[in-house]
């Protein structure tokens, strides 16, 4: 009997979660060795340290008891191969530092619960700067930090436009709409005590906001000029990695792809200095952190296998990409 409401929630999420990509130069493509989805063999993803997944803007763990999982099929797949996996729940709308502080507290809980010395962090979208904050302030507790289409070297021009309306009538509409949606997501997902502030989030992800954040937390960042893909892999004992997508439209059956078909080209218009392909909201250039592991034919929500696995049938499954990365970390003794 919740069919109508569930669909409305899904559509609402689709319109605001970071997504999209357009064709462009400078991209690479890398396919993991294990391209068949199947299931991982026993011990294949059994990393030494627990894996903590960190969602992006307006993110969550699971809505309506599994009707929508943010990390769709990724968590059970990693666990099936032997990994200890925890899904962090931080504010959907807030600064990278505030989200990072919330993550730090949850990392401390994971360490206490498991007896592990460190964790492996994987953050999607705004989860990128969130895990970077945690890795910077507690490097002795973080083994690796991996950003999946994270906003890293450059800010997001679309959010910068929105901040211009702060304190104005339209700004009040933006604030009310985003914060109302964030609180609805918090309620439906069971997230508690997560302060939501739309303009803090938008300002943090703007060009100016990311420039200030990067000046304080430069660990793992390559040069901002987009000329090289890789940044330093090992900084203060933490290994930094990233991967992203370069496609907007990946399947006709996913209504989100039609939204990304609009946002992707807009990225080029708003940031003419960045001519790399994007996934709708995050460009290849902006996503770079540490060792760049690959660029896939995925849009911004494909990268977490959402919604419901509606991704390109002609590309490697996002589930397999996470599986292969866990195996990579395992082989490194992490």
N, C-alpha and C positions, 0 to 999 in steps of 0.2 A: 504493500500500500504506500510505500515510500518512493515509488518509481519516479513520480514527477519531481519531488523535491531533490532526489539524488541527482537526476539529470540536470536540474537547475544549478545545483552546487558544482557539478562537473563543468558545465559551460562557464559559470562564473570564474572558476579557477583557471580555465583555459584562456580567458581573456586577459588575465593579469600576471600569471606566472611567466618568468623569463622564458623566451622561446626564439625560434627563427634562424635563418641563414640565407646568404645569397652567393652566387658564384663569384670567384675572384682569383687573383694571383697569389702565389706564395704558399699555397696549401700543399700538404703532403697527405698520403693515405697509408695507413698501416693496419694490417689485419693480424690478429693474434693467430698463433699456430693452431689452436683448438677452435675451429670455426663451426663445428657441429654443436648445436645447443645441448642436447642430451642432459646428462647430469655429471657433475665432477666425480672423479674417482676418489676413494677414501683417502683423506689426508692431503688432497691436491691443494686446498686453500687453507691448510692448517698453519697459519702464521704464528710466529712466536708470541707476538703481542696482539691483543684484541684490536679489532677494526671498529672505528666509530664513524658512522655516516652522518653528515651534517647537511641539512636541507637549505634551500635558497629562500628567496623572498616569498612570503606568504606560503611557506612550506609547512610540512607536518610529517608524521609517521604514517598513520592510517586513519581514514575517515569512515565512519559508519561501520565499524567492525570489519574492515577489510574490503569495503566496497571500492575504495580508492586507496591504493598503497603508493606512497611517493616513490619508493624504491621498488617498483613492481617486479616481483620474482627475483630480484637481486639478493635480498637478504636471505631467503630460504636456500638459494643456490649456494651462497658462500658458506652457510652453516652446514649444508649437506656435504661439503668438501672438508669440513673440519674446523672452519674459522669460528672464533668467538666474535659475534657481531652485535653491536649496540647502535641504536638509532637515537641520536641526540634530538632534543626538542627545544629550540631556542625561539626567540621572538620572530614572528614573520616580518615585522616592520620595526626596525630599530637600527642604530649605528652598528658598524662592524665591531667596535670596541665593546659595546654593551652585549651584543650577541656573543662575542668572544669570551667575555667574563662569565656569561651563562654556561658556555661550553666548558670553560675551565673547571667550574664546579661539577659538571657532569663527568668530566675526565677523572677528577678526584674520586668520584663515586665508583667509576668503573675500575680504577686501580685498587680501591679498597675491596671491592666485591670479588675481584679475580685474583688479587695478589700479584698482578703483573707489575713490572717496573715502568713500562711505557705503553703507549697506544699508537696505532696507525690511524691517521685522520684522513678521511676522504670527504671533500666538500663540493657541492654542486652550486653553481651560480653565486649568489651572495655567500654561500658556504665557503667559497674560495678565500675571500679576505677574513672570514670568521676563523677558519682553521689556521690561517697565517698568523693571526693575532695570538692564538693559543700557543702555536709553535714558538713564537718569538718570546713570549713571557714565561714559558715553562719548557725550554728546550730539553731539559733533562728528563722530561716525562713524555716526550713525543719522539717516536722513532722515525716516522715519515709523515709528510703532509702532501696530499694529492688533490689538485684542483681540477674538477671536471667542468669545463666551460665556466670557469670562475672569472670574475672581474678582477684582474690583477694589474697589468701594466698601464691600463688606460681607463678613464672613467666612462660612464654611459651617458651620451649626450641627450637621450630621451628623458632621463630623469632630471637632467639639468633644466630642460624646458619646463617641466612640471613645477620645479621649485620657484620659478618666476611668479607663480600665482599664489604663493604663500601669503596669507593674510587678506586675500582678495576673495570676492564671492565665489569665483570658480575654484579657487584654492580650498575654500571651505567644503565645496562639493567633493573635490578630490580627496581631501582628508577624511571626510565622513564616509565616503564610499569605500576607500581602501581599509580604513580602520574597522568599519563595520564588517567587511568581508573577513578581515584578519580575526576578529573576535568570533565570527561565525565558525571559521575553520578551527579556532582554538576549542570552541565548544564541541563541535562534531568530532574532533580528534582526541578530546580528553586532555588537551594541553592546559596546564595550569600555571598561574603566576608568570605569565609572559607579557611584559608591558609592550604595548603596540603604539608606535608613533610614525605616521606616514611620512611626514616631512623630514624627520631624522633619518629615515631610511633612504629617501630620495636624495637628500643632500649628501649622505655618505657615499652613494654610488655615482654621484655626478663627477664631472671632470675635475672640478676643484676639490671635491671631497676625497676622491681617490688619490689625487696628487699629494694632499696633506697626509693621508694615511700611509702612502708609500714612503714618504720622507721619514716617518717614524718606524716603519716596519718593512725594510727593503729586502729582507732575507729571501733568497731564491729568485729574485727578479732579474730578468735580462734587461738590456738597454731598452728604453721606451720607444726607440725609433723604428721598431718592427723589422730591422734588417737581419736579425738572427732569431731562431726559434728557441734556443736553449739559454737558460740561466744557469747559475751554479747549482749542481745537484746536491752537494753536501755543505751545509752551513751550520755551525754550532752543534754538530753531531746529529742534525736532522736532515733526512733525505727529502728533497722536493721534486715533485713530478706534476705533470699535467697532461690532459688530452681534451679535445673539443670536437665540434662538428662544423661542417661547412655547407650544409644544405638547408633550404627552407622547406621545400615541398618534397616529401619523401613517400607519401602514399595518399591516394585520392579518398580513402575511407576515413581519414582522420580530419575532423572539422578544424582542428587547430592549425593544420598546415595552411589553410586559407587565410588565417590571421597572420601567420608568419610571412606569407607572401607579400603582405603590406609592410610589416615592420622591418624585414630584412633590407629592402631597397632604401627605406628611410634612413637606415644607419649610414649608408654611403653619402647621402645628401647632408646629413648633420655632422659628419666627421670626414671631410674630404682628404685629410692627411692620412687616414687609414684606409688603404685600398685592398686589404685582405678580405677574404670571404668571411661571412658571419653566419651564425645559427639563428638569426632573427633579432637577437639583442646583444650578443657577445661576439666580437670578432676574433679571428685567430690571433691577431696581434695582441689584443687585450687579454686573452686567456692564458698567455704564456707564463709558466712558472717552473723553475728548475729544469729538469730533463723533460723535453716534449716527447711524449710517447706515441702520438699519432693524431691524425685528423680524419674523422669519419663522416660518411654521408648520413648525418643526423642533424635534426634541429634541436632546439634547446630542451624540449621535453623528451625527445627520443633518447637523449643522453642518460635519462634515468628510466628508460623503457616505459614512458607514459604517453598517453593514458592507455592502460590495458594492453600494452605491447603493440600498439598501432605504429609500427616503425617500418622502414624500408625492408621489403622482403628480399632485396638484392644485396644487402650489406650484412656484415657480421652483426650478430645479436649484441645489444648492449650488455645483456647478462653475461655473455662470454668475455666481453672486455673486462668487466670487473673480476671475473673468475681468474683470467690470465694475470691481472695485476696482483691479485692476492698470491698467486703462485710465484710471481716475480719477487714480491716482498718475502715470501717464505724462503726462496733460494738465497736471498741476501741475509738471511738470519734475523729477519725482522718480524 
